[in-house]
């Protein structure tokens, strides 16, 4: 737990905060903010301050970079990453309408995109995926698979919140960390296809599975 380890966590949190800022990615920033925000309501205020202080200091130090990145996105109406995402999302919706139940098929979004794209700058848009986890799954695998995915997320959240409620203090912090990681992953996935990056996906699944492994080990020790 962050609290029990005390000041020795100041440096790691500072490094993580710096990595977040230097990622120069608004989706990652939004995911971090929402992830921390969700678990902050379940954290003692003094602990929350200890967690936030190094991150806030790094954010202040990198405020010029943050302002520059946000102004690039919002200041230019023709900013290609934003306009490209909008076109990808429109195409994703069209794919779902055309193939609602079983989708266009695995790895077929890039093939289907030129068929449903209505713009004139196809060559300037990377269309290997739809830059959105939820749209990608629904368009590629269909609404039946999408509903199963939503059910999986709800069950995962329910299990993690039960661990927060029922676990001892040490295990509780692991569960809170998992909730923050899962939430950040999903929020970032609104503007990225995070499931397309195997290293990010595997790290997320590892983090969210840790609390259940700790609980299982504790139960086994208790039984023994």
N, C-alpha and C positions, 0 to 999 in steps of 0.2 A: 504494500500500500504506500501511496505517495506520502501520507502523513507520517506513518511510522518510520520511514526512512529519512524524513526531515530534510535538512539543508543539502544533503548530498544529491538530491534530485533537482536542485536549482540549475546546475549546468546541463544535464540532459534535457530539461524542459526548455532551456534557452536554445539549445541546438535544434530541438524539434520546432520551436517557434521560428527560428531563422530559416529552417528548411521550408516551412509553410509559406513564409513571406517570399523567399527567393524562388519558389515554384512558379511565381508570376502567373498564377492561374486562378481566376475568380471562382471557378467551381470548387476548387480545393479550399479556398478561403471561406466560402459560404458553408461548405461541409463542416469545416472545423468550428466555425461560429455556432452553427445549429447543433452539432454534436455536443459541444461544451454546454450550450444553453439547455439542452434536454436533461443532462445529468446534473446540472447546477442546482436544480430545484430539489435534488435528493442529497446534496452535499452540505455539510456545515459551512457557514459563511467564512470562517477563518481558514478552512481548508481550501475553499474556492479561491480566496485571495492569494494563498500561497501558490496555487496552480497558475493563476492568471498573471501574477506580477511579472515573471520573466517573459511571458508571451507578449504582454502589453508593452513592455520595454523594447522588445525587438520590433514590434509593430510601429512604435513611435520612431525608432531609429530608421526604419524603412518606409516611413510615411510618404516620402517623395516617390518611391518606387510604386507604392500602392496607388497614389493619386495618378501617376503617369499611366498605369495599366488601366485603371477605371476610365480615365478620360479618353484613352485610345478607343475603348469599346463604346462608350456612350456618346462621345463627342462627334464621331464620324458616322453618319447614317449609312454609309456604304462600307463599313468595316467588314471585310470579307468573312472572318470567322463567325460573326453574328448573323449576317445575311445568309451565309451558307448553311448554318444550323437551321434557320427558319425554313429554308427550302427542303432540307433533309426531313424535318418534322412533317412538313406538308406531304412529302412523298410517302413517309411512313404511314400516315393516316390513310392515304389512298391505297396503299398495299393492304392495310387491315380491312378496308372496305371491300377490296376485290377478293381477298382470301381470308375471311374472318375466322374460320374454325381451326385450320391447320397451318396457316401462314404461307409464305412464299418458299419456305424450306431453309434448312441450315446453309449458311454461307451464300445465300442467293440474293441478299439485299443489293449487293453491288451490281448484279445482273439485272434485277428488276427496276432499279432506280432510273436508268435512262428511259425506260418505257413509260414511267408515270411522271417524269419531270416535265414541267411546262415552261421552264425558263429558256434563256438563250446562251447561258454561260456554263454549260455542262463541264467543260474542260477545266474550269477554275474551282470546281467543288469536288473535294475528296468524298467519295460515296461508298467507301468500304463498309461503313456502318452508319447508323442514324444519329450518333452523338446523344443518345438518351437510352439508358438501360431499359426502361419500361416500354418505350416504343419499339426498341429493337427486338425484345422478346416477343411482344405481341405481333409484330409484323413478320418476324422470321419463323416463329413457332406456332402462332395462332392464339386465339383467345382462350382456348381450353388450357393450354400450357401457361398462358399468362395468369389465369385464375389460380392455377396450382402454385405458381410463383408467389402470388400475393398471399395465398394461404400459408405457404412456407414462411414468409416474412412475419406474418401475424403470430404464428406459432413460436417462431424464434424470439420475437419480442416478448411474448407472454412468458416463455420459459426464463428469459433473462430477468424480467421484472419479478418473477417469483423467487429467483435466486437472490435478488437484491432484498426482497422482503424477508426471506427465511434464513439466509446464510449468516454466519458469524462475520465479524468486522473485516477480517482478512479476505475472505471469499467475496464479501460484498463489494469491495473496491475493484476486484477483478471483473465482476459482473457489470459494474458501472462503466469500467473502461471498455468492455465489449459493447455496451449499448451506445457509447459515444462513437466508437469505431464504426459500428454498423450504420448508425444514423449519418455520420459524415460520409461514408461510402455511398449511401443511397442519395443523399442531397447532391453530392458531387456528380452522381450518375444521372442527374436531370439534364446536364449539359455535356456529359461525356459518356462514352460506352465503357464503363469500368470493367465489365465482365470480359471485355476484349483484351485486357492486359492481365496475363496469367499471373505475373508476380504480385500485382495489386490484389487480384482475386484470392490467391492462395493465402496471402498475408491476412486479409480480412477474415477468411474462414478460420484460419488458425486462431486469431484473436477472439472471435466470438465462440469458438469451441472450448477455449481454456476454462471458463467458469464451470462448464459441465464436467470436464475432466477432473477439476479440483473437487467438485461435489462427489463424483464417483469414488475418488480416492479416499475422501473423508468417510464416505459410507462404508467402504470396504474395511478401513481401519477400525471404524466403530463396531462393525460386525465381528471382526476378529478379536 
